[in-house]
């Protein structure tokens, strides 16, 4: 069974920081790309950040310079450090990976940024 379990998030004031974690099981974590998506109610889920097996990272323009994705393979965990948070960052954040053509998602964690 593949499981992705997010933790962290909650209510954060604008300009503040928080870190999301995603613990993975049921996959060969060290060879899998890992991604963070987010979704606002009524809008399409969007890719926020990704990290490859070799540590190469990609970010959405909207979060570049503020968010950092990282992974600790020994813990089967991917992180999203979120700094300088804006109200526009309010969303449900989802951990994601794939195995062959199948996509796997965590249940999501809410991040709410207040002014």
Backbone bond lengths (Angstrom), bond angles and torsions (degrees), N, CA, C in turn:
res aa  C-N    CA-C-N  psi(-1)  N-CA   C-N-CA  omega(-1)  CA-C   N-CA-C  phi
1 X - - - 1.457 - - 1.521 109.18 -
2 X 1.325 115.30 136.88 1.443 121.54 176.26 1.521 108.01 -96.47
3 X 1.310 115.24 127.56 1.452 120.69 177.32 1.515 109.71 -132.36
4 X 1.312 115.09 133.84 1.448 122.84 172.85 1.521 106.59 -124.07
5 X 1.310 116.32 121.74 1.456 120.65 -174.64 1.512 109.48 -124.35
6 X 1.327 115.81 113.14 1.453 121.47 178.59 1.521 110.73 -84.27
7 X 1.309 114.94 150.99 1.449 121.29 171.73 1.517 108.31 -145.68
8 X 1.307 115.60 165.05 1.443 120.84 -175.32 1.515 110.44 95.02
9 X 1.283 116.22 -168.67 1.446 121.08 -177.86 1.519 111.14 87.54
10 X 1.307 114.30 -161.61 1.448 120.68 -176.76 1.518 110.43 112.83
11 X 1.320 115.03 -158.27 1.456 121.31 -178.14 1.521 110.06 -92.37
12 X 1.323 115.67 125.34 1.456 122.45 -179.54 1.524 108.41 -132.53
13 X 1.315 116.55 140.61 1.458 118.62 178.13 1.522 111.20 -78.93
14 X 1.317 115.90 153.09 1.455 121.19 178.66 1.518 110.50 -55.92
15 X 1.320 115.20 136.75 1.454 121.11 -176.96 1.510 113.71 89.50
16 X 1.312 116.64 -10.86 1.443 121.40 -178.56 1.516 112.74 -86.11
17 X 1.322 115.03 -172.50 1.454 121.87 -176.19 1.511 110.99 -136.76
18 X 1.302 115.34 155.80 1.446 121.95 171.62 1.520 107.92 -156.25
19 X 1.315 116.17 164.04 1.455 120.75 178.20 1.511 110.18 -128.53
20 X 1.314 115.14 129.31 1.451 121.87 175.06 1.515 109.99 -97.95
21 X 1.311 115.99 146.74 1.452 121.93 176.99 1.518 109.44 -125.44
22 X 1.302 115.79 149.86 1.452 121.81 175.28 1.517 108.28 -136.77
23 X 1.311 115.89 115.00 1.453 121.83 177.67 1.518 109.13 -96.71
24 X 1.319 115.88 126.63 1.454 121.66 -176.09 1.517 111.30 -110.38
25 X 1.310 115.18 146.01 1.453 121.44 173.41 1.524 108.71 -145.02
26 X 1.321 116.19 158.55 1.448 120.62 178.84 1.520 114.52 82.92
27 X 1.315 117.61 7.49 1.455 122.57 176.84 1.516 109.19 -132.92
28 X 1.322 115.22 160.62 1.458 120.39 171.06 1.519 106.28 -82.31
29 X 1.308 115.38 85.18 1.453 121.79 -167.03 1.519 113.17 -54.24
30 X 1.316 116.96 -43.28 1.456 119.95 -171.42 1.524 114.08 -64.14
31 X 1.317 118.98 -19.52 1.457 121.07 179.09 1.525 112.95 -104.30
32 X 1.311 116.94 -1.05 1.459 120.17 -177.59 1.520 112.34 -93.82
33 X 1.337 115.88 137.45 1.456 117.59 168.15 1.522 108.35 -71.01
34 X 1.301 116.63 145.33 1.453 121.56 178.72 1.516 109.13 -123.47
35 X 1.316 115.98 144.41 1.455 120.84 -174.74 1.517 111.09 -138.84
36 X 1.311 114.34 153.43 1.450 122.17 168.53 1.522 108.86 -116.26
37 X 1.306 115.29 129.31 1.452 123.10 173.17 1.521 108.60 -115.08
38 X 1.307 115.54 165.22 1.455 119.77 171.03 1.517 109.40 -142.25
39 X 1.309 114.68 156.34 1.448 120.17 -178.49 1.517 110.30 -145.62
40 X 1.316 114.50 130.64 1.452 122.54 173.50 1.520 107.08 -99.43
41 X 1.309 116.69 143.70 1.461 121.06 -180.00 1.519 110.70 -52.38
42 X 1.331 115.45 129.50 1.447 121.02 178.58 1.511 115.01 84.99
43 X 1.327 117.04 -2.88 1.453 120.56 -179.52 1.528 110.84 -121.00
44 X 1.314 114.37 164.25 1.451 121.07 -179.01 1.525 110.90 -73.62
45 X 1.311 115.26 143.87 1.450 120.38 175.95 1.528 109.36 -65.48
46 X 1.328 116.25 134.24 1.450 120.09 -176.58 1.524 111.30 -123.51
47 X 1.316 114.51 147.92 1.453 121.00 177.85 1.520 109.62 -76.05
48 X 1.319 116.01 128.68 1.454 122.14 -179.95 1.522 111.11 -99.38
49 X 1.323 116.33 -48.65 1.454 120.98 -176.42 1.513 109.75 -157.56
50 X 1.308 115.78 152.20 1.452 121.18 176.42 1.513 109.61 -140.56
51 X 1.312 114.74 154.57 1.452 120.90 176.62 1.518 108.56 -140.35
52 X 1.310 115.95 131.05 1.450 121.63 -178.56 1.519 110.52 -85.19
53 X 1.327 115.33 175.95 1.457 120.29 179.46 1.525 112.38 -63.47
54 X 1.328 117.01 -27.70 1.459 120.11 -179.90 1.524 112.90 -93.19
55 X 1.327 116.92 4.46 1.443 121.15 176.44 1.509 115.93 94.53
56 X 1.317 117.80 -0.14 1.456 120.94 177.29 1.526 109.77 -66.60
57 X 1.322 117.33 136.10 1.456 121.57 -175.01 1.517 112.44 -120.62
58 X 1.311 114.71 152.97 1.454 123.16 176.19 1.516 108.16 -138.29
59 X 1.338 116.43 142.47 1.456 121.47 -178.26 1.512 111.30 -132.76
60 X 1.312 114.77 148.72 1.449 119.57 169.35 1.524 108.94 -66.46
61 X 1.322 116.09 147.33 1.463 120.04 -179.57 1.526 112.10 -56.72
62 X 1.310 116.46 -34.08 1.454 120.94 -175.83 1.527 113.80 -67.63
63 X 1.325 117.37 -19.38 1.462 120.57 -177.72 1.519 112.99 -118.14
64 X 1.305 117.02 -4.63 1.457 121.38 -177.47 1.527 110.67 -58.11
65 X 1.316 115.47 131.74 1.450 120.96 -178.53 1.512 114.20 88.39
66 X 1.332 117.01 -12.35 1.461 121.24 -179.31 1.529 112.52 -114.54
67 X 1.317 116.48 -34.69 1.458 121.44 -178.31 1.515 110.26 -107.37
68 X 1.312 115.95 148.78 1.456 121.80 176.20 1.524 109.59 -134.82
69 X 1.316 115.95 124.91 1.454 120.81 175.27 1.530 108.20 -98.66
70 X 1.316 115.71 141.35 1.452 120.57 178.96 1.518 108.88 -148.82
71 X 1.308 115.68 166.43 1.456 119.63 178.98 1.513 110.24 -141.29
72 X 1.312 115.36 148.13 1.452 122.76 173.18 1.520 105.73 -123.78
73 X 1.313 115.10 99.62 1.457 119.84 -173.48 1.526 112.67 -63.15
74 X 1.320 116.76 -34.62 1.458 120.31 -179.91 1.523 112.16 -62.92
75 X 1.319 116.96 -22.02 1.457 122.10 179.12 1.525 112.64 -107.46
76 X 1.327 117.25 2.01 1.466 121.83 -176.65 1.528 110.95 50.85
77 X 1.311 115.25 45.03 1.455 120.46 -173.48 1.522 111.15 -132.69
78 X 1.322 115.22 137.87 1.452 121.96 173.02 1.523 107.74 -116.84
79 X 1.321 116.31 143.34 1.455 122.39 -176.96 1.516 110.66 -120.59
80 X 1.307 115.01 155.44 1.454 121.43 169.39 1.519 108.00 -131.51
81 X 1.318 115.67 105.70 1.451 121.16 175.21 1.516 108.26 -84.15
82 X 1.317 116.70 125.26 1.451 122.44 -174.71 1.517 108.96 -119.41
83 X 1.320 115.89 112.96 1.456 122.18 -179.26 1.520 110.37 -115.81
84 X 1.317 115.11 163.44 1.466 121.76 177.78 1.520 111.22 48.34
85 X 1.301 115.51 50.58 1.459 120.71 -173.59 1.519 112.06 -65.87
86 X 1.319 114.17 143.24 1.450 123.14 178.94 1.517 109.28 -119.18
87 X 1.317 115.37 161.00 1.458 119.25 178.35 1.527 111.38 -59.32
88 X 1.320 116.68 -30.85 1.457 121.33 179.20 1.532 113.10 -66.37
89 X 1.324 117.21 -13.85 1.457 121.07 178.56 1.522 112.33 -82.31
90 X 1.313 117.09 -8.24 1.453 120.76 179.10 1.522 109.94 -61.21
91 X 1.318 116.34 123.24 1.458 121.76 -176.65 1.521 109.01 -177.67
92 X 1.313 114.82 171.78 1.452 120.49 166.86 1.519 107.09 -90.82
93 X 1.305 116.42 127.90 1.451 122.07 -177.74 1.520 109.92 -103.32
94 X 1.322 115.49 132.38 1.452 122.32 -176.13 1.516 111.67 -120.30
95 X 1.299 115.50 136.71 1.452 122.37 171.20 1.528 108.46 -85.55
96 X 1.322 116.20 143.52 1.455 120.40 -174.68 1.519 111.37 -145.46
97 X 1.312 115.55 145.79 1.455 122.14 168.79 1.519 107.97 -152.56
98 X 1.313 116.62 -178.74 1.454 119.33 176.86 1.519 110.34 -143.20
99 X 1.307 114.68 154.04 1.451 122.87 173.05 1.517 106.54 -132.21
100 X 1.310 116.38 118.66 1.461 123.31 -167.69 1.535 107.26 52.62
101 X 1.325 117.96 -122.09 1.455 121.10 -178.51 1.519 113.53 -97.35
102 X 1.303 117.22 3.44 1.455 121.39 -175.33 1.523 110.35 -95.39
103 X 1.324 115.62 129.82 1.451 122.05 177.56 1.521 109.81 -93.44
104 X 1.316 115.67 143.33 1.452 121.49 178.04 1.517 109.45 -125.67
105 X 1.318 114.86 139.90 1.450 122.01 -175.67 1.512 111.39 -129.95
106 X 1.313 115.36 144.98 1.441 119.94 166.47 1.517 109.43 -77.49
107 X 1.305 116.36 175.74 1.459 120.75 -179.94 1.523 112.91 -79.29
108 X 1.304 116.45 -15.43 1.452 121.42 177.05 1.515 112.83 96.70
109 X 1.308 114.96 155.10 1.453 121.63 175.32 1.525 108.74 -137.33
110 X 1.309 115.45 137.37 1.460 121.11 -176.27 1.524 110.94 -81.67
111 X 1.319 115.25 131.44 1.458 121.70 169.63 1.522 107.02 -118.85
112 X 1.314 116.16 120.65 1.458 121.73 179.40 1.517 108.97 -119.77
113 X 1.316 115.93 123.64 1.453 121.77 -178.42 1.516 108.43 -107.73
114 X 1.312 116.11 120.24 1.453 121.76 -178.63 1.515 111.03 -102.97
115 X 1.321 115.22 149.64 1.462 120.97 178.96 1.515 110.88 -91.15
